[in-house]
Amino acid sequence: QNRQDRYDITVNRDERRTAFTEENGLNRLVAAILEVPMNSDEYDEYNIMKQLIAVYEHNWGHFKVQVSAPTNEATAKALLKQFRTYRRKLTFPTTIYNSGQIEDVPVFCRPDELVLFITPEVEASIDVDALAVLFNMQKAEIQQRIIVLDEFPIAGAQALLTTDDYFMCKDTEYETTSIYNPKTLGQNYFLHHWGVYSISPFVPAILFTTANGTSIPTVT
C-alpha cells in the first residue's frame, strides 16, 4: 500500500444559510463545496497514474519505436501505420515487447485488450491530417481503446500501446466521514483514499517516441 491521502473540507450551513432565501440554493452550494475534495482526489490519482509510466521507464524501460511527431499528412499517416503494425505484432507470442528484464516469459494479447495512450496533439493530427483526407477510413482507423493524456512524463513520447493490465492499481480504502464542531457550527468532512499503485512489467508496452528506438537482434 503506497497511497494514504486525506482531503479535508468544512461546511458551515448556518453561516451560509443567511445568504439564501430558499433551501435549494443552500443545498446546491453545499453540494458544490463537497465536490472539491473529490475533484482533488481525482486530480491526484490522474497524476499518480501518469507518473507510473515514468516509473516503468525508469525501472524497466519500454520497448521504443522511433517516430516523428505528427505535424502534417505524411507524419500523421506514418504514425498511424506504426500503430496498426504493432497492434498486429502484439498478437504473436514474443518476449520482445515486454520489459527487457523479463526475458523468459513470452506474452501476447488479444486486440480487445489493447489500450493506446496519446496526447491531444497526436489525436488532433491523426484526425485532421490523416483520417480526414482518406477515402477508406475503416482501413486506417485506430482499432483499440484510446485514452488521451495531457502529456507524457517522458520527453519525446508521442503514444504508448499496451494492455489493460499495464496498470495494477487497487483501492484499499475509500471513505468519507464527518464530524460536527459545535464551537464553529461547522461540519468537518474527511475523504480518505488509500490504495496500491503499481505497474506490470509482464505485459507488452510499446512507447512511440522521437528518441532512439529499441534495437531488435536479427535472427540468423
Solvent accessible surface area in square Angstrom, and as a share of the most:
residue,aa,sasa,rsa
1,Q,111,0.49
2,N,103,0.53
3,R,12,0.04
4,Q,111,0.49
5,D,45,0.24
6,R,143,0.52
7,Y,26,0.10
8,D,77,0.40
9,I,35,0.18
10,T,69,0.40
11,V,2,0.01
12,N,23,0.12
13,R,88,0.32
14,D,59,0.31
15,E,116,0.52
16,R,74,0.27
17,R,107,0.39
18,T,120,0.70
19,A,82,0.64
20,F,69,0.29
21,T,148,0.86
22,E,85,0.38
23,E,96,0.43
24,N,94,0.48
25,G,4,0.04
26,L,1,0.01
27,N,64,0.33
28,R,154,0.56
29,L,64,0.32
30,V,4,0.02
31,A,55,0.43
32,A,56,0.43
33,I,27,0.14
34,L,49,0.25
35,E,90,0.41
36,V,77,0.44
37,P,13,0.08
38,M,84,0.38
39,N,87,0.44
40,S,44,0.28
41,D,4,0.02
42,E,111,0.50
43,Y,142,0.54
44,D,50,0.26
45,E,50,0.23
46,Y,79,0.30
47,N,53,0.27
48,I,48,0.24
49,M,51,0.23
50,K,21,0.09
51,Q,100,0.45
52,L,15,0.07
53,I,1,0.01
54,A,20,0.15
55,V,51,0.29
56,Y,1,0.00
57,E,44,0.20
58,H,161,0.72
59,N,67,0.34
60,W,70,0.24
61,G,19,0.18
62,H,7,0.03
63,F,13,0.05
64,K,44,0.19
65,V,11,0.06
66,Q,99,0.44
67,V,18,0.11
68,S,69,0.44
69,A,43,0.33
70,P,12,0.08
71,T,103,0.60
72,N,73,0.37
73,E,79,0.35
74,A,74,0.57
75,T,32,0.18
76,A,0,0.00
77,K,72,0.30
78,A,56,0.44
79,L,2,0.01
80,L,7,0.04
81,K,148,0.63
82,Q,54,0.24
83,F,1,0.00
84,R,77,0.28
85,T,52,0.30
86,Y,23,0.09
87,R,30,0.11
88,R,136,0.50
89,K,80,0.34
90,L,3,0.02
91,T,34,0.20
92,F,124,0.52
93,P,92,0.58
94,T,27,0.16
95,T,48,0.28
96,I,74,0.37
97,Y,11,0.04
98,N,4,0.02
99,S,1,0.01
100,G,55,0.52
101,Q,122,0.54
102,I,29,0.15
103,E,123,0.55
104,D,130,0.67
105,V,62,0.36
106,P,83,0.53
107,V,26,0.15
108,F,123,0.51
109,C,4,0.03
110,R,139,0.51
111,P,50,0.32
112,D,110,0.57
113,E,42,0.19
114,L,1,0.01
115,V,4,0.02
116,L,0,0.00
117,F,12,0.05
118,I,2,0.01
119,T,13,0.08
120,P,59,0.37
121,E,119,0.53
122,V,2,0.01
123,E,65,0.29
124,A,54,0.42
125,S,10,0.06
126,I,3,0.01
127,D,70,0.36
128,V,98,0.56
129,D,34,0.17
130,A,0,0.00
131,L,18,0.09
132,A,72,0.56
133,V,84,0.48
134,L,51,0.25
135,F,208,0.87
136,N,83,0.42
137,M,78,0.35
138,Q,142,0.63
139,K,139,0.59
140,A,15,0.12
141,E,72,0.32
142,I,29,0.15
143,Q,80,0.35
144,Q,18,0.08
145,R,126,0.46
146,I,71,0.36
147,I,66,0.33
148,V,60,0.35
149,L,11,0.06
150,D,80,0.42
151,E,103,0.46
152,F,18,0.08
153,P,53,0.33
154,I,29,0.15
155,A,97,0.75
156,G,30,0.29
157,A,10,0.08
158,Q,26,0.12
159,A,0,0.00
160,L,0,0.00
161,L,0,0.00
162,T,0,0.00
163,T,8,0.05
164,D,72,0.37
165,D,76,0.40
166,Y,1,0.00
167,F,43,0.18
168,M,89,0.40
169,C,35,0.21
170,K,147,0.62
171,D,84,0.44
172,T,72,0.42
173,E,60,0.27
174,Y,110,0.42
175,E,80,0.36
176,T,81,0.47
177,T,56,0.32
178,S,57,0.36
179,I,108,0.55
180,Y,106,0.40
181,N,49,0.25
182,P,100,0.63
183,K,182,0.77
184,T,72,0.42
185,L,85,0.42
186,G,0,0.00
187,Q,48,0.21
188,N,33,0.17
189,Y,40,0.15
190,F,54,0.23
191,L,4,0.02
192,H,51,0.23
193,H,5,0.02
194,W,85,0.30
195,G,0,0.00
196,V,54,0.31
197,Y,11,0.04
198,S,49,0.32
199,I,8,0.04
200,S,12,0.08
201,P,17,0.11
202,F,103,0.43
203,V,22,0.13
204,P,4,0.02
205,A,0,0.00
206,I,0,0.00
207,L,1,0.00
208,F,0,0.00
209,T,2,0.01
210,T,57,0.33
211,A,51,0.39
212,N,121,0.62
213,G,36,0.35
214,T,62,0.36
215,S,101,0.65
216,I,78,0.39
217,P,116,0.73
218,T,119,0.69
219,V,144,0.83
220,T,168,0.98
